[in-house]
Amino acid sequence: MSAAAARDGERDPGLQPERTRLAWRRTTLSGTVSAVLAVRTSLYQGVSPLGVTVGALTCTLWLGFLLVAHHRIRALAAPGTPAPLVPRHAAAAVLCTVAMAVCAAALVT
């Protein structure tokens, strides 16, 4: 942002949407790794009904997070100023993340 634009209070969108889009991609990648490790853990200990259920639930939660993240990544890649994140989508992303953590804890114990 130039000094004149900063003084005038203009917003320089610059790379901020790009950084946010990349952050969503990194978070999706880490969620993917977590889901794969959860399924691996559930199968490594032997196939049990609880392990299969928790593994399937983890995959479902991962797909939910992937859907929200993909929607946000597309919104950030669109030309112009991106729309703010809808609270419903933010809540869904948080719910999927926390539920995946609970599933991981259930698999470890």
Chimera marker file (.cmm) of the C-alpha trace (Angstrom):
<marker_set name="trace">
<marker id="1" x="0.000" y="0.000" z="0.000" r="1" g="1" b="0" radius="0.5"/>
<marker id="2" x="1.380" y="3.377" z="-0.871" r="1" g="1" b="0" radius="0.5"/>
<marker id="3" x="1.792" y="6.034" z="1.787" r="1" g="1" b="0" radius="0.5"/>
<marker id="4" x="-0.721" y="8.287" z="0.019" r="1" g="1" b="0" radius="0.5"/>
<marker id="5" x="-3.347" y="5.532" z="-0.078" r="1" g="1" b="0" radius="0.5"/>
<marker id="6" x="-2.751" y="4.778" z="3.592" r="1" g="1" b="0" radius="0.5"/>
<marker id="7" x="-3.279" y="8.430" z="4.502" r="1" g="1" b="0" radius="0.5"/>
<marker id="8" x="-6.465" y="8.630" z="2.442" r="1" g="1" b="0" radius="0.5"/>
<marker id="9" x="-7.906" y="5.537" z="4.148" r="1" g="1" b="0" radius="0.5"/>
<marker id="10" x="-8.246" y="3.617" z="0.886" r="1" g="1" b="0" radius="0.5"/>
<marker id="11" x="-8.051" y="-0.122" z="1.113" r="1" g="1" b="0" radius="0.5"/>
<marker id="12" x="-5.462" y="-1.797" z="-1.049" r="1" g="1" b="0" radius="0.5"/>
<marker id="13" x="-6.725" y="-5.372" z="-1.505" r="1" g="1" b="0" radius="0.5"/>
<marker id="14" x="-3.264" y="-6.448" z="-2.596" r="1" g="1" b="0" radius="0.5"/>
<marker id="15" x="-2.500" y="-10.031" z="-1.725" r="1" g="1" b="0" radius="0.5"/>
<marker id="16" x="-4.732" y="-10.346" z="1.335" r="1" g="1" b="0" radius="0.5"/>
<marker id="17" x="-7.443" y="-12.429" z="-0.426" r="1" g="1" b="0" radius="0.5"/>
<marker id="18" x="-4.683" y="-14.578" z="-1.942" r="1" g="1" b="0" radius="0.5"/>
<marker id="19" x="-3.108" y="-15.182" z="1.477" r="1" g="1" b="0" radius="0.5"/>
<marker id="20" x="-6.489" y="-16.067" z="2.947" r="1" g="1" b="0" radius="0.5"/>
<marker id="21" x="-7.206" y="-18.450" z="0.066" r="1" g="1" b="0" radius="0.5"/>
<marker id="22" x="-3.850" y="-20.147" z="0.592" r="1" g="1" b="0" radius="0.5"/>
<marker id="23" x="-4.561" y="-20.416" z="4.332" r="1" g="1" b="0" radius="0.5"/>
<marker id="24" x="-7.837" y="-22.211" z="3.569" r="1" g="1" b="0" radius="0.5"/>
<marker id="25" x="-5.935" y="-24.584" z="1.276" r="1" g="1" b="0" radius="0.5"/>
<marker id="26" x="-3.324" y="-25.314" z="3.966" r="1" g="1" b="0" radius="0.5"/>
<marker id="27" x="-6.047" y="-25.943" z="6.525" r="1" g="1" b="0" radius="0.5"/>
<marker id="28" x="-7.827" y="-28.284" z="4.126" r="1" g="1" b="0" radius="0.5"/>
<marker id="29" x="-4.581" y="-30.148" z="3.535" r="1" g="1" b="0" radius="0.5"/>
<marker id="30" x="-3.974" y="-30.560" z="7.276" r="1" g="1" b="0" radius="0.5"/>
<marker id="31" x="-7.561" y="-31.768" z="7.706" r="1" g="1" b="0" radius="0.5"/>
<marker id="32" x="-6.978" y="-34.293" z="4.933" r="1" g="1" b="0" radius="0.5"/>
<marker id="33" x="-3.866" y="-35.604" z="6.653" r="1" g="1" b="0" radius="0.5"/>
<marker id="34" x="-5.756" y="-35.832" z="9.952" r="1" g="1" b="0" radius="0.5"/>
<marker id="35" x="-8.624" y="-37.754" z="8.361" r="1" g="1" b="0" radius="0.5"/>
<marker id="36" x="-6.244" y="-40.181" z="6.640" r="1" g="1" b="0" radius="0.5"/>
<marker id="37" x="-4.353" y="-40.760" z="9.887" r="1" g="1" b="0" radius="0.5"/>
<marker id="38" x="-7.630" y="-41.295" z="11.754" r="1" g="1" b="0" radius="0.5"/>
<marker id="39" x="-8.756" y="-43.924" z="9.251" r="1" g="1" b="0" radius="0.5"/>
<marker id="40" x="-5.313" y="-45.532" z="9.356" r="1" g="1" b="0" radius="0.5"/>
<marker id="41" x="-5.431" y="-45.637" z="13.164" r="1" g="1" b="0" radius="0.5"/>
<marker id="42" x="-8.907" y="-47.162" z="13.178" r="1" g="1" b="0" radius="0.5"/>
<marker id="43" x="-7.815" y="-49.900" z="10.758" r="1" g="1" b="0" radius="0.5"/>
<marker id="44" x="-4.378" y="-50.452" z="12.292" r="1" g="1" b="0" radius="0.5"/>
<marker id="45" x="-5.864" y="-51.554" z="15.607" r="1" g="1" b="0" radius="0.5"/>
<marker id="46" x="-7.976" y="-54.154" z="13.832" r="1" g="1" b="0" radius="0.5"/>
<marker id="47" x="-11.352" y="-53.760" z="12.226" r="1" g="1" b="0" radius="0.5"/>
<marker id="48" x="-13.973" y="-53.105" z="14.870" r="1" g="1" b="0" radius="0.5"/>
<marker id="49" x="-17.459" y="-51.629" z="14.588" r="1" g="1" b="0" radius="0.5"/>
<marker id="50" x="-16.440" y="-48.635" z="16.697" r="1" g="1" b="0" radius="0.5"/>
<marker id="51" x="-13.299" y="-48.008" z="14.626" r="1" g="1" b="0" radius="0.5"/>
<marker id="52" x="-15.191" y="-48.201" z="11.344" r="1" g="1" b="0" radius="0.5"/>
<marker id="53" x="-17.932" y="-45.904" z="12.667" r="1" g="1" b="0" radius="0.5"/>
<marker id="54" x="-15.473" y="-43.312" z="13.955" r="1" g="1" b="0" radius="0.5"/>
<marker id="55" x="-13.440" y="-43.547" z="10.741" r="1" g="1" b="0" radius="0.5"/>
<marker id="56" x="-16.548" y="-43.038" z="8.617" r="1" g="1" b="0" radius="0.5"/>
<marker id="57" x="-17.650" y="-40.141" z="10.808" r="1" g="1" b="0" radius="0.5"/>
<marker id="58" x="-14.216" y="-38.548" z="10.490" r="1" g="1" b="0" radius="0.5"/>
<marker id="59" x="-14.396" y="-38.833" z="6.702" r="1" g="1" b="0" radius="0.5"/>
<marker id="60" x="-17.871" y="-37.304" z="6.683" r="1" g="1" b="0" radius="0.5"/>
<marker id="61" x="-16.715" y="-34.403" z="8.840" r="1" g="1" b="0" radius="0.5"/>
<marker id="62" x="-13.713" y="-33.922" z="6.577" r="1" g="1" b="0" radius="0.5"/>
<marker id="63" x="-15.999" y="-33.771" z="3.545" r="1" g="1" b="0" radius="0.5"/>
<marker id="64" x="-18.138" y="-31.162" z="5.320" r="1" g="1" b="0" radius="0.5"/>
<marker id="65" x="-15.090" y="-29.036" z="6.043" r="1" g="1" b="0" radius="0.5"/>
<marker id="66" x="-13.865" y="-29.517" z="2.482" r="1" g="1" b="0" radius="0.5"/>
<marker id="67" x="-17.204" y="-28.265" z="1.150" r="1" g="1" b="0" radius="0.5"/>
<marker id="68" x="-17.076" y="-25.109" z="3.284" r="1" g="1" b="0" radius="0.5"/>
<marker id="69" x="-13.418" y="-24.489" z="2.442" r="1" g="1" b="0" radius="0.5"/>
<marker id="70" x="-13.966" y="-24.989" z="-1.280" r="1" g="1" b="0" radius="0.5"/>
<marker id="71" x="-16.883" y="-22.546" z="-1.220" r="1" g="1" b="0" radius="0.5"/>
<marker id="72" x="-14.711" y="-19.956" z="0.533" r="1" g="1" b="0" radius="0.5"/>
<marker id="73" x="-11.732" y="-20.517" z="-1.778" r="1" g="1" b="0" radius="0.5"/>
<marker id="74" x="-13.948" y="-19.947" z="-4.823" r="1" g="1" b="0" radius="0.5"/>
<marker id="75" x="-15.364" y="-16.775" z="-3.258" r="1" g="1" b="0" radius="0.5"/>
<marker id="76" x="-11.863" y="-15.446" z="-2.600" r="1" g="1" b="0" radius="0.5"/>
<marker id="77" x="-10.685" y="-16.269" z="-6.124" r="1" g="1" b="0" radius="0.5"/>
<marker id="78" x="-13.573" y="-14.383" z="-7.751" r="1" g="1" b="0" radius="0.5"/>
<marker id="79" x="-12.778" y="-10.968" z="-9.187" r="1" g="1" b="0" radius="0.5"/>
<marker id="80" x="-13.601" y="-7.939" z="-7.092" r="1" g="1" b="0" radius="0.5"/>
<marker id="81" x="-13.887" y="-7.616" z="-3.350" r="1" g="1" b="0" radius="0.5"/>
<marker id="82" x="-14.717" y="-10.978" z="-1.758" r="1" g="1" b="0" radius="0.5"/>
<marker id="83" x="-17.851" y="-11.255" z="0.328" r="1" g="1" b="0" radius="0.5"/>
<marker id="84" x="-17.325" y="-11.765" z="4.053" r="1" g="1" b="0" radius="0.5"/>
<marker id="85" x="-17.475" y="-15.277" z="5.448" r="1" g="1" b="0" radius="0.5"/>
<marker id="86" x="-21.050" y="-16.172" z="6.322" r="1" g="1" b="0" radius="0.5"/>
<marker id="87" x="-21.396" y="-16.959" z="10.065" r="1" g="1" b="0" radius="0.5"/>
<marker id="88" x="-23.199" y="-20.201" z="9.224" r="1" g="1" b="0" radius="0.5"/>
<marker id="89" x="-20.212" y="-21.367" z="7.161" r="1" g="1" b="0" radius="0.5"/>
<marker id="90" x="-17.763" y="-20.309" z="9.861" r="1" g="1" b="0" radius="0.5"/>
<marker id="91" x="-19.771" y="-22.250" z="12.446" r="1" g="1" b="0" radius="0.5"/>
<marker id="92" x="-19.840" y="-25.316" z="10.175" r="1" g="1" b="0" radius="0.5"/>
<marker id="93" x="-16.052" y="-25.171" z="9.713" r="1" g="1" b="0" radius="0.5"/>
<marker id="94" x="-15.495" y="-24.898" z="13.461" r="1" g="1" b="0" radius="0.5"/>
<marker id="95" x="-17.983" y="-27.688" z="14.196" r="1" g="1" b="0" radius="0.5"/>
<marker id="96" x="-16.315" y="-30.029" z="11.697" r="1" g="1" b="0" radius="0.5"/>
<marker id="97" x="-12.862" y="-29.247" z="13.085" r="1" g="1" b="0" radius="0.5"/>
<marker id="98" x="-13.844" y="-29.771" z="16.723" r="1" g="1" b="0" radius="0.5"/>
<marker id="99" x="-15.797" y="-32.935" z="15.918" r="1" g="1" b="0" radius="0.5"/>
<marker id="100" x="-12.790" y="-34.324" z="14.012" r="1" g="1" b="0" radius="0.5"/>
<marker id="101" x="-10.643" y="-33.651" z="17.077" r="1" g="1" b="0" radius="0.5"/>
<marker id="102" x="-13.156" y="-35.513" z="19.260" r="1" g="1" b="0" radius="0.5"/>
<marker id="103" x="-13.104" y="-38.446" z="16.819" r="1" g="1" b="0" radius="0.5"/>
<marker id="104" x="-9.309" y="-38.480" z="16.930" r="1" g="1" b="0" radius="0.5"/>
<marker id="105" x="-9.386" y="-38.530" z="20.730" r="1" g="1" b="0" radius="0.5"/>
<marker id="106" x="-11.863" y="-41.408" z="20.638" r="1" g="1" b="0" radius="0.5"/>
<marker id="107" x="-9.570" y="-43.390" z="18.350" r="1" g="1" b="0" radius="0.5"/>
<marker id="108" x="-6.506" y="-42.831" z="20.527" r="1" g="1" b="0" radius="0.5"/>
<marker id="109" x="-8.170" y="-43.846" z="23.791" r="1" g="1" b="0" radius="0.5"/>
<link id1="1" id2="2" r="1" g="1" b="0" radius="0.2"/>
<link id1="2" id2="3" r="1" g="1" b="0" radius="0.2"/>
<link id1="3" id2="4" r="1" g="1" b="0" radius="0.2"/>
<link id1="4" id2="5" r="1" g="1" b="0" radius="0.2"/>
<link id1="5" id2="6" r="1" g="1" b="0" radius="0.2"/>
<link id1="6" id2="7" r="1" g="1" b="0" radius="0.2"/>
<link id1="7" id2="8" r="1" g="1" b="0" radius="0.2"/>
<link id1="8" id2="9" r="1" g="1" b="0" radius="0.2"/>
<link id1="9" id2="10" r="1" g="1" b="0" radius="0.2"/>
<link id1="10" id2="11" r="1" g="1" b="0" radius="0.2"/>
<link id1="11" id2="12" r="1" g="1" b="0" radius="0.2"/>
<link id1="12" id2="13" r="1" g="1" b="0" radius="0.2"/>
<link id1="13" id2="14" r="1" g="1" b="0" radius="0.2"/>
<link id1="14" id2="15" r="1" g="1" b="0" radius="0.2"/>
<link id1="15" id2="16" r="1" g="1" b="0" radius="0.2"/>
<link id1="16" id2="17" r="1" g="1" b="0" radius="0.2"/>
<link id1="17" id2="18" r="1" g="1" b="0" radius="0.2"/>
<link id1="18" id2="19" r="1" g="1" b="0" radius="0.2"/>
<link id1="19" id2="20" r="1" g="1" b="0" radius="0.2"/>
<link id1="20" id2="21" r="1" g="1" b="0" radius="0.2"/>
<link id1="21" id2="22" r="1" g="1" b="0" radius="0.2"/>
<link id1="22" id2="23" r="1" g="1" b="0" radius="0.2"/>
<link id1="23" id2="24" r="1" g="1" b="0" radius="0.2"/>
<link id1="24" id2="25" r="1" g="1" b="0" radius="0.2"/>
<link id1="25" id2="26" r="1" g="1" b="0" radius="0.2"/>
<link id1="26" id2="27" r="1" g="1" b="0" radius="0.2"/>
<link id1="27" id2="28" r="1" g="1" b="0" radius="0.2"/>
<link id1="28" id2="29" r="1" g="1" b="0" radius="0.2"/>
<link id1="29" id2="30" r="1" g="1" b="0" radius="0.2"/>
<link id1="30" id2="31" r="1" g="1" b="0" radius="0.2"/>
<link id1="31" id2="32" r="1" g="1" b="0" radius="0.2"/>
<link id1="32" id2="33" r="1" g="1" b="0" radius="0.2"/>
<link id1="33" id2="34" r="1" g="1" b="0" radius="0.2"/>
<link id1="34" id2="35" r="1" g="1" b="0" radius="0.2"/>
<link id1="35" id2="36" r="1" g="1" b="0" radius="0.2"/>
<link id1="36" id2="37" r="1" g="1" b="0" radius="0.2"/>
<link id1="37" id2="38" r="1" g="1" b="0" radius="0.2"/>
<link id1="38" id2="39" r="1" g="1" b="0" radius="0.2"/>
<link id1="39" id2="40" r="1" g="1" b="0" radius="0.2"/>
<link id1="40" id2="41" r="1" g="1" b="0" radius="0.2"/>
<link id1="41" id2="42" r="1" g="1" b="0" radius="0.2"/>
<link id1="42" id2="43" r="1" g="1" b="0" radius="0.2"/>
<link id1="43" id2="44" r="1" g="1" b="0" radius="0.2"/>
<link id1="44" id2="45" r="1" g="1" b="0" radius="0.2"/>
<link id1="45" id2="46" r="1" g="1" b="0" radius="0.2"/>
<link id1="46" id2="47" r="1" g="1" b="0" radius="0.2"/>
<link id1="47" id2="48" r="1" g="1" b="0" radius="0.2"/>
<link id1="48" id2="49" r="1" g="1" b="0" radius="0.2"/>
<link id1="49" id2="50" r="1" g="1" b="0" radius="0.2"/>
<link id1="50" id2="51" r="1" g="1" b="0" radius="0.2"/>
<link id1="51" id2="52" r="1" g="1" b="0" radius="0.2"/>
<link id1="52" id2="53" r="1" g="1" b="0" radius="0.2"/>
<link id1="53" id2="54" r="1" g="1" b="0" radius="0.2"/>
<link id1="54" id2="55" r="1" g="1" b="0" radius="0.2"/>
<link id1="55" id2="56" r="1" g="1" b="0" radius="0.2"/>
<link id1="56" id2="57" r="1" g="1" b="0" radius="0.2"/>
<link id1="57" id2="58" r="1" g="1" b="0" radius="0.2"/>
<link id1="58" id2="59" r="1" g="1" b="0" radius="0.2"/>
<link id1="59" id2="60" r="1" g="1" b="0" radius="0.2"/>
<link id1="60" id2="61" r="1" g="1" b="0" radius="0.2"/>
<link id1="61" id2="62" r="1" g="1" b="0" radius="0.2"/>
<link id1="62" id2="63" r="1" g="1" b="0" radius="0.2"/>
<link id1="63" id2="64" r="1" g="1" b="0" radius="0.2"/>
<link id1="64" id2="65" r="1" g="1" b="0" radius="0.2"/>
<link id1="65" id2="66" r="1" g="1" b="0" radius="0.2"/>
<link id1="66" id2="67" r="1" g="1" b="0" radius="0.2"/>
<link id1="67" id2="68" r="1" g="1" b="0" radius="0.2"/>
<link id1="68" id2="69" r="1" g="1" b="0" radius="0.2"/>
<link id1="69" id2="70" r="1" g="1" b="0" radius="0.2"/>
<link id1="70" id2="71" r="1" g="1" b="0" radius="0.2"/>
<link id1="71" id2="72" r="1" g="1" b="0" radius="0.2"/>
<link id1="72" id2="73" r="1" g="1" b="0" radius="0.2"/>
<link id1="73" id2="74" r="1" g="1" b="0" radius="0.2"/>
<link id1="74" id2="75" r="1" g="1" b="0" radius="0.2"/>
<link id1="75" id2="76" r="1" g="1" b="0" radius="0.2"/>
<link id1="76" id2="77" r="1" g="1" b="0" radius="0.2"/>
<link id1="77" id2="78" r="1" g="1" b="0" radius="0.2"/>
<link id1="78" id2="79" r="1" g="1" b="0" radius="0.2"/>
<link id1="79" id2="80" r="1" g="1" b="0" radius="0.2"/>
<link id1="80" id2="81" r="1" g="1" b="0" radius="0.2"/>
<link id1="81" id2="82" r="1" g="1" b="0" radius="0.2"/>
<link id1="82" id2="83" r="1" g="1" b="0" radius="0.2"/>
<link id1="83" id2="84" r="1" g="1" b="0" radius="0.2"/>
<link id1="84" id2="85" r="1" g="1" b="0" radius="0.2"/>
<link id1="85" id2="86" r="1" g="1" b="0" radius="0.2"/>
<link id1="86" id2="87" r="1" g="1" b="0" radius="0.2"/>
<link id1="87" id2="88" r="1" g="1" b="0" radius="0.2"/>
<link id1="88" id2="89" r="1" g="1" b="0" radius="0.2"/>
<link id1="89" id2="90" r="1" g="1" b="0" radius="0.2"/>
<link id1="90" id2="91" r="1" g="1" b="0" radius="0.2"/>
<link id1="91" id2="92" r="1" g="1" b="0" radius="0.2"/>
<link id1="92" id2="93" r="1" g="1" b="0" radius="0.2"/>
<link id1="93" id2="94" r="1" g="1" b="0" radius="0.2"/>
<link id1="94" id2="95" r="1" g="1" b="0" radius="0.2"/>
<link id1="95" id2="96" r="1" g="1" b="0" radius="0.2"/>
<link id1="96" id2="97" r="1" g="1" b="0" radius="0.2"/>
<link id1="97" id2="98" r="1" g="1" b="0" radius="0.2"/>
<link id1="98" id2="99" r="1" g="1" b="0" radius="0.2"/>
<link id1="99" id2="100" r="1" g="1" b="0" radius="0.2"/>
<link id1="100" id2="101" r="1" g="1" b="0" radius="0.2"/>
<link id1="101" id2="102" r="1" g="1" b="0" radius="0.2"/>
<link id1="102" id2="103" r="1" g="1" b="0" radius="0.2"/>
<link id1="103" id2="104" r="1" g="1" b="0" radius="0.2"/>
<link id1="104" id2="105" r="1" g="1" b="0" radius="0.2"/>
<link id1="105" id2="106" r="1" g="1" b="0" radius="0.2"/>
<link id1="106" id2="107" r="1" g="1" b="0" radius="0.2"/>
<link id1="107" id2="108" r="1" g="1" b="0" radius="0.2"/>
<link id1="108" id2="109" r="1" g="1" b="0" radius="0.2"/>
</marker_set>
